[in-house]
Amino acid sequence: AGADDFLPILIYVLIMAAPPQLESNLAFIMRYRLASRLNGEAAYFYTNMVSATTFIETISPSSLSIDASEFIAHMQAAGVPGSQDYQSQSAAPGGVTMTEVPPPAGAAAATATDS
């Protein structure tokens, strides 16, 4: 497994793990890091975390060139938290994004943000 395999695996892990306050933690790192400490390998992993989070937030049937019902079926088959609660008939014309899929009761969404 090389670098090309890392990002898709990270995306899957983030979706399944649904870490709480992920976005606020990434924002904290960006705001308060020492520039000299976020370079090389640390910068590589930070960039991958931000990229994976952005992908998860913006994934939609149209971005994957698939039908909304197929998208939801795949999300449900993969066990994505909250995907079983989404009704395909309520999909907007632009498609559903993962941020529109509500998390199950008591679970944190993969894209949870702090208010």
C-alpha positions as CSV (number, residue, x, y, z in Angstrom):
1,A,0.0,0.0,0.0
2,G,1.4,3.3,-1.0
3,A,0.5,7.0,-0.8
4,D,-2.2,6.6,-3.4
5,D,-4.0,4.1,-1.1
6,F,-3.8,6.2,2.0
7,L,-6.4,8.9,1.2
8,P,-9.3,6.5,0.3
9,I,-8.6,4.4,3.4
10,L,-8.5,7.6,5.6
11,I,-11.8,8.7,4.1
12,Y,-13.4,5.3,4.9
13,V,-11.9,5.3,8.5
14,L,-13.2,8.9,9.1
15,I,-16.7,8.0,7.9
16,M,-16.8,4.9,10.0
17,A,-15.2,6.4,13.2
18,A,-17.1,9.7,13.1
19,P,-14.6,11.4,15.4
20,P,-16.3,14.2,17.4
21,Q,-15.2,17.8,16.8
22,L,-12.9,16.8,13.9
23,E,-13.4,20.1,12.1
24,S,-12.8,22.2,15.2
25,N,-9.6,20.2,16.0
26,L,-8.3,20.7,12.5
27,A,-9.1,24.4,12.7
28,F,-7.4,24.6,16.1
29,I,-4.2,23.0,14.6
30,M,-4.3,25.5,11.7
31,R,-4.7,28.5,13.9
32,Y,-2.4,27.7,16.8
33,R,0.3,25.5,15.3
34,L,3.9,26.6,15.2
35,A,4.7,27.0,11.6
36,S,8.1,25.3,12.1
37,R,6.3,22.2,13.6
38,L,3.8,21.6,10.8
39,N,6.1,20.7,7.9
40,G,7.3,17.5,6.3
41,E,5.4,14.4,7.5
42,A,3.2,16.3,9.9
43,A,2.1,18.6,7.1
44,Y,1.4,15.6,4.8
45,F,-0.9,14.0,7.3
46,Y,-2.6,17.2,8.2
47,T,-3.3,17.9,4.5
48,N,-4.7,14.4,4.1
49,M,-7.0,14.9,7.1
50,V,-8.3,18.2,5.7
51,S,-8.7,16.6,2.2
52,A,-10.6,13.6,3.6
53,T,-12.8,15.8,5.7
54,T,-13.6,18.1,2.7
55,F,-14.3,15.1,0.5
56,I,-16.7,13.7,3.1
57,E,-18.5,17.0,3.4
58,T,-19.0,17.5,-0.3
59,I,-19.5,14.0,-1.6
60,S,-22.7,13.7,-3.6
61,P,-24.2,11.5,-6.3
62,S,-23.4,14.0,-8.9
63,S,-19.7,14.3,-7.9
64,L,-19.5,10.5,-8.2
65,S,-21.6,10.5,-11.4
66,I,-24.2,8.0,-10.0
67,D,-27.9,8.1,-9.3
68,A,-29.0,9.4,-5.9
69,S,-30.8,6.1,-5.0
70,E,-27.6,4.2,-6.0
71,F,-25.5,6.5,-3.9
72,I,-27.8,6.0,-0.8
73,A,-27.9,2.3,-1.4
74,H,-24.1,2.2,-1.4
75,M,-23.9,4.3,1.7
76,Q,-26.3,2.1,3.5
77,A,-24.5,-1.1,2.4
78,A,-21.3,0.3,3.7
79,G,-22.9,1.0,7.0
80,V,-22.3,4.8,6.9
81,P,-23.8,6.2,10.1
82,G,-27.1,8.0,9.4
83,S,-27.5,6.9,5.8
84,Q,-30.4,4.6,6.7
85,D,-32.4,7.6,7.9
86,Y,-32.1,9.5,4.5
87,Q,-35.2,9.3,2.3
88,S,-34.2,9.2,-1.4
89,Q,-37.4,10.9,-2.5
90,S,-36.4,14.1,-0.6
91,A,-33.1,14.4,-2.5
92,A,-32.5,17.9,-3.8
93,P,-32.0,18.4,-7.6
94,G,-28.3,18.7,-7.0
95,G,-28.2,15.5,-5.1
96,V,-27.6,14.6,-1.4
97,T,-24.3,15.3,0.3
98,M,-23.1,13.4,3.3
99,T,-23.6,16.5,5.5
100,E,-27.4,16.2,4.7
101,V,-27.5,12.6,6.0
102,P,-28.5,12.9,9.7
103,P,-26.4,11.0,12.2
104,P,-28.1,8.2,14.2
105,A,-29.4,9.1,17.6
106,G,-26.5,9.5,20.1
107,A,-23.8,9.3,17.5
108,A,-21.5,12.1,16.3
109,A,-21.5,12.8,12.6
110,A,-18.2,12.5,10.6
111,T,-18.5,16.2,9.8
112,A,-19.5,17.4,13.2
113,T,-18.7,21.0,13.9
114,D,-18.8,23.1,17.0
115,S,-21.1,26.1,17.2
